Amino acid sequence: MRILKITVMLLACSAMLFGQIEGEKYLKEGDLDNAMKSFGMAFMSDPSNSENAYQLATTLALMNQVDTAFYFLKSALVNNKHLEPLADFNLYSLTRSERWSEIEDQQLVKYQKRNGVLQNPEYAKALLKMIMRDQSLDYYIDLAKEEFAKTGSVPHWFYPLSFLKEEFIVKNNFMEMEELIVKHGWPTYSMVGKLAADAPLLVINHHPDDQVRKDYLSMIKEACQNGEGSCIEYAKIHDRILVNDGKPQLFGMQFQYNEKRELIPFPIQSPELVDQRRKSIGLEPLKDYLKRRINYDFDVVQKKN
């Protein structure tokens, strides 16, 4: 009997793992229907596994199956005390429902019990939704990038998505961001939490006008230096300004495609000193970052202080 129980457990674990792997593969390929079926198989193998429930919920949300997505999302979040689900762009279709407000309130309550009370939780809620909106088309845009990397041709459906993101999402987010900052001030970690405080940085970085980035750069830098804002996002924005002005970047955060359709960093000012600059704002060595981020081998020997 003991051997039978162990065999059944192993079979269940195998089915769950297979479902997860297959689901992730289909999701990356854009095959949402089969991704949903695979994640559903993983969930049925182990309904107590919150990750299975969450993957199924996000896939259903991408398919605009709102009611079913909420059912599995509530199950997935029972013991979840984080704010990341409130910024997950895969769940954006759910925000049109009143039920989303309940999810927001529940997650904020659990998060604050674990991490301490935020100075302005309502501000945090608005900023998290801004992050979600900013990235709401990214699943489809990422599929277009994958297609380009494989074939060297940009799929035709990328262009309307790119237009919609810039014309409606980015511009509307920027206007709302400015209104929120006037009302509440620049968001800091202690005010809204680390994740929500990143919202203006994403919006500013995605804005088509470089002058916007230049206007806010000093505030972003100050928050980074005071430990109240993201230094990695500051580095990205600073480097983007430099690259767009035709200058070498400082931190190695901006990439371009080479003739082999591989991502490589834009030219870096005094590349032998880049790790010193990165370390001064708490960033990891560029070699490690580039290998993880774009699988690029950065081999410039670094000078020591």
C-alpha positions as CSV (number, residue, x, y, z in Angstrom):
1,M,0.0,0.0,0.0
2,R,2.8,2.4,0.9
3,I,4.5,1.8,-2.5
4,L,1.2,2.4,-4.3
5,K,0.7,5.8,-2.5
6,I,4.3,6.8,-3.4
7,T,3.7,5.8,-7.0
8,V,0.5,7.8,-7.1
9,M,2.2,10.9,-5.6
10,L,5.1,10.6,-8.1
11,L,2.6,10.4,-11.0
12,A,0.7,13.4,-9.8
13,C,4.0,15.4,-9.4
14,S,5.0,14.4,-12.9
15,A,1.7,15.5,-14.4
16,M,1.9,18.8,-12.6
17,L,5.4,19.5,-13.7
18,F,4.6,18.5,-17.3
19,G,1.6,20.8,-17.3
20,Q,3.6,23.7,-16.0
21,I,6.4,23.2,-18.5
22,E,4.0,22.8,-21.4
23,G,1.9,25.8,-20.3
24,E,4.9,28.1,-20.2
25,K,6.0,26.8,-23.6
26,Y,2.6,27.5,-25.2
27,L,2.4,30.9,-23.4
28,K,5.7,31.9,-24.9
29,E,4.5,30.8,-28.4
30,G,1.3,32.8,-28.0
31,D,-0.9,29.7,-27.9
32,L,-3.2,30.8,-25.1
33,D,-5.7,28.0,-25.6
34,N,-3.2,25.2,-25.1
35,A,-1.4,27.1,-22.4
36,M,-4.7,27.3,-20.5
37,K,-5.3,23.6,-20.9
38,S,-1.8,22.7,-19.7
39,F,-2.0,25.0,-16.7
40,G,-5.4,23.5,-16.0
41,M,-3.9,20.0,-16.0
42,A,-1.2,21.2,-13.6
43,F,-3.9,22.7,-11.3
44,M,-6.0,19.5,-11.4
45,S,-2.9,17.5,-10.4
46,D,-2.5,19.7,-7.3
47,P,-5.3,22.2,-6.6
48,S,-3.5,23.2,-3.4
49,N,-0.5,24.6,-5.3
50,S,-1.1,28.4,-5.5
51,E,1.4,28.8,-8.3
52,N,-0.7,26.5,-10.5
53,A,-3.8,28.5,-9.7
54,Y,-2.1,31.8,-10.4
55,Q,-0.7,30.7,-13.8
56,L,-4.1,29.5,-14.8
57,A,-5.7,32.7,-13.6
58,T,-3.3,35.0,-15.6
59,T,-3.7,32.9,-18.7
60,L,-7.5,33.1,-18.5
61,A,-7.3,36.8,-17.9
62,L,-5.2,37.2,-21.1
63,M,-8.1,35.3,-22.9
64,N,-10.6,37.7,-21.3
65,Q,-12.3,34.9,-19.4
66,V,-12.9,37.2,-16.5
67,D,-15.2,35.2,-14.3
68,T,-13.2,32.0,-14.4
69,A,-9.9,34.0,-14.0
70,F,-11.3,35.6,-10.8
71,Y,-12.2,32.2,-9.4
72,F,-8.7,30.8,-9.7
73,L,-7.1,34.1,-8.7
74,K,-8.9,34.2,-5.4
75,S,-7.6,30.7,-4.7
76,A,-4.1,31.6,-5.7
77,L,-3.9,34.7,-3.4
78,V,-5.2,33.2,-0.2
79,N,-1.8,33.1,1.4
80,N,-0.1,35.7,-0.9
81,K,1.0,38.8,1.0
82,H,2.7,40.6,-1.9
83,L,1.6,43.6,-4.1
84,E,3.0,42.1,-7.3
85,P,-0.3,40.7,-8.5
86,L,-1.8,44.2,-8.4
87,A,0.8,45.2,-11.0
88,D,0.7,42.1,-13.1
89,F,-0.2,43.2,-16.6
90,N,-1.5,39.8,-17.5
91,L,-4.4,40.5,-15.2
92,Y,-5.3,43.8,-16.7
93,S,-8.6,42.6,-18.2
94,L,-9.9,42.0,-14.6
95,T,-9.5,45.7,-13.6
96,R,-12.8,46.6,-15.3
97,S,-14.7,44.6,-12.7
98,E,-15.7,45.8,-9.3
99,R,-14.3,42.6,-7.9
100,W,-10.8,43.9,-8.7
101,S,-11.2,46.5,-5.9
102,E,-11.7,43.7,-3.5
103,I,-8.5,42.0,-4.6
104,E,-6.6,45.3,-4.3
105,D,-7.9,46.0,-0.7
106,Q,-7.2,42.4,0.4
107,Q,-3.7,42.4,-0.9
108,L,-2.9,45.8,0.6
109,V,-4.2,44.8,4.0
110,K,-2.1,41.6,4.0
111,Y,1.0,43.4,2.7
112,Q,0.8,46.1,5.4
113,K,0.3,43.5,8.2
114,R,3.5,41.9,7.1
115,N,5.6,44.9,6.1
116,G,4.2,47.8,8.1
117,V,1.7,50.5,7.3
118,L,2.2,52.5,4.1
119,Q,1.9,56.3,4.4
120,N,-0.5,56.5,1.5
121,P,-2.1,53.2,0.5
122,E,-4.6,54.8,-1.9
123,Y,-1.7,56.4,-3.8
124,A,0.0,53.0,-3.9
125,K,-3.2,51.5,-5.4
126,A,-3.3,54.1,-8.2
127,L,0.4,53.7,-9.0
128,L,0.2,49.9,-9.1
129,K,-2.7,50.1,-11.6
130,M,-0.6,52.5,-13.6
131,I,2.2,49.9,-13.8
132,M,-0.3,47.3,-15.0
133,R,-1.7,49.7,-17.6
134,D,1.7,50.7,-18.8
135,Q,2.6,47.0,-19.5
136,S,-0.8,45.8,-20.5
137,L,0.2,45.1,-24.2
138,D,3.7,43.8,-23.3
139,Y,2.7,40.1,-23.7
140,Y,1.9,40.7,-27.3
141,I,4.7,43.1,-28.0
142,D,7.2,40.5,-26.5
143,L,5.8,38.0,-29.0
144,A,6.6,40.4,-31.8
145,K,10.1,40.8,-30.5
146,E,10.5,37.0,-30.4
147,E,9.3,36.8,-34.0
148,F,11.8,39.5,-35.1
149,A,14.7,37.7,-33.3
150,K,13.8,34.5,-35.2
151,T,13.0,35.8,-38.6
152,G,14.4,39.3,-38.9
153,S,11.0,40.5,-39.9
154,V,8.7,42.6,-37.7
155,P,5.1,41.0,-37.7
156,H,2.5,43.4,-39.1
157,W,0.4,43.3,-35.9
158,F,3.2,44.9,-33.9
159,Y,2.6,48.3,-35.5
160,P,-1.0,48.9,-34.3
161,L,0.0,47.7,-30.8
162,S,2.9,50.0,-30.7
163,F,0.7,52.9,-31.8
164,L,-2.0,52.1,-29.2
165,K,0.6,51.9,-26.5
166,E,2.3,55.2,-27.3
167,E,-0.8,57.2,-28.3
168,F,-3.2,56.1,-25.5
169,I,-1.5,54.2,-22.7
170,V,1.7,56.1,-22.4
171,K,0.2,59.6,-22.9
172,N,-2.8,58.9,-20.6
173,N,-0.6,57.4,-17.9
174,F,1.7,60.4,-18.1
175,M,-1.1,62.8,-17.6
176,E,-2.4,60.8,-14.6
177,M,1.1,60.6,-13.2
178,E,1.5,64.3,-13.2
179,E,-1.8,64.8,-11.5
180,L,-1.0,62.3,-8.8
181,I,2.5,63.9,-8.2
182,V,0.9,67.3,-7.9
183,K,-1.6,66.0,-5.4
184,H,0.6,63.6,-3.3
185,G,4.2,64.5,-4.1
186,W,6.9,62.3,-5.6
187,P,6.2,58.7,-4.5
188,T,8.8,57.1,-2.1
189,Y,9.3,53.6,-0.8
190,S,8.1,54.6,2.7
191,M,5.1,56.3,1.2
192,V,3.8,53.7,-1.2
193,G,6.2,50.7,-1.1
194,K,9.0,49.8,-3.5
195,L,6.9,48.4,-6.3
196,A,4.4,51.3,-6.5
197,A,7.2,53.8,-6.3
198,D,8.5,52.5,-9.6
199,A,5.4,53.5,-11.5
200,P,6.5,57.1,-12.5
201,L,9.9,55.7,-13.6
202,L,8.2,53.3,-16.0
203,V,5.9,55.9,-17.4
204,I,8.8,58.5,-17.8
205,N,11.1,55.9,-19.4
206,H,8.4,54.9,-21.9
207,H,7.4,58.5,-22.8
208,P,8.4,59.4,-26.4
209,D,9.8,62.8,-25.4
210,D,13.3,62.9,-24.0
211,Q,12.7,66.3,-22.4
212,V,10.3,64.6,-20.0
213,R,13.1,62.3,-18.8
214,K,15.4,65.3,-18.5
215,D,12.9,67.2,-16.5
216,Y,12.4,64.5,-13.9
217,L,16.0,63.1,-13.8
218,S,17.1,65.1,-10.8
219,M,14.1,63.8,-8.7
220,I,14.7,60.3,-9.8
221,K,18.4,60.6,-8.9
222,E,17.7,62.1,-5.5
223,A,15.3,59.3,-4.6
224,C,17.9,56.7,-5.6
225,Q,20.6,58.4,-3.5
226,N,18.3,58.6,-0.5
227,G,17.4,55.0,-0.6
228,E,13.8,55.9,-1.4
229,G,13.7,55.1,-5.1
230,S,15.0,52.6,-7.7
231,C,18.6,53.1,-8.7
232,I,18.3,50.6,-11.5
233,E,15.5,52.6,-13.1
234,Y,17.5,55.8,-12.6
235,A,20.4,54.2,-14.4
236,K,18.1,53.1,-17.3
237,I,16.6,56.6,-17.7
238,H,20.0,58.3,-17.4
239,D,21.5,56.0,-20.0
240,R,18.5,56.4,-22.4
241,I,18.9,60.2,-22.3
242,L,22.6,59.9,-23.2
243,V,22.1,57.3,-26.0
244,N,19.3,59.4,-27.5
245,D,21.6,62.4,-27.5
246,G,24.2,60.4,-29.4
247,K,26.5,60.0,-26.3
248,P,28.0,56.9,-24.7
249,Q,26.0,55.6,-21.8
250,L,27.3,55.4,-18.2
251,F,25.8,52.3,-16.7
252,G,25.3,49.9,-19.7
253,M,21.5,49.7,-19.4
254,Q,20.5,50.4,-23.0
255,F,20.7,47.8,-25.7
256,Q,20.5,47.5,-29.5
257,Y,20.3,44.7,-32.1
258,N,23.5,43.9,-34.0
259,E,23.6,42.5,-37.6
260,K,22.9,39.0,-36.2
261,R,19.7,40.2,-34.5
262,E,21.4,39.7,-31.1
263,L,21.0,42.3,-28.3
264,I,24.2,44.1,-27.4
265,P,24.8,47.2,-25.2
266,F,25.1,50.6,-26.8
267,P,28.7,52.1,-26.5
268,I,29.7,52.8,-22.9
269,Q,31.8,55.7,-21.7
270,S,35.1,54.5,-20.3
271,P,33.9,50.9,-20.1
272,E,36.8,49.9,-17.8
273,L,35.2,52.1,-15.2
274,V,31.5,51.1,-15.6
275,D,31.5,48.8,-12.5
276,Q,32.7,51.6,-10.3
277,R,29.9,53.8,-11.5
278,R,27.4,51.0,-11.0
279,K,28.7,50.1,-7.6
280,S,28.3,53.8,-6.5
281,I,24.5,53.4,-6.8
282,G,24.3,49.8,-5.6
283,L,24.1,48.0,-8.9
284,E,25.7,44.6,-9.6
285,P,28.7,44.2,-12.0
286,L,27.8,44.8,-15.6
287,K,29.1,41.4,-16.7
288,D,26.6,39.7,-14.4
289,Y,23.7,41.9,-15.4
290,L,24.3,41.6,-19.2
291,K,24.7,37.8,-19.0
292,R,21.4,37.4,-17.2
293,R,19.5,40.1,-19.0
294,I,20.5,39.5,-22.7
295,N,23.0,36.6,-22.5
296,Y,25.8,38.9,-23.6
297,D,29.4,38.3,-22.5
298,F,30.9,41.6,-21.4
299,D,34.7,41.0,-21.1
300,V,36.2,44.5,-20.5
301,V,38.6,44.3,-17.6
302,Q,37.6,46.6,-14.9
303,K,39.8,49.1,-13.1
304,K,39.9,49.0,-9.3
305,N,39.7,52.0,-7.0
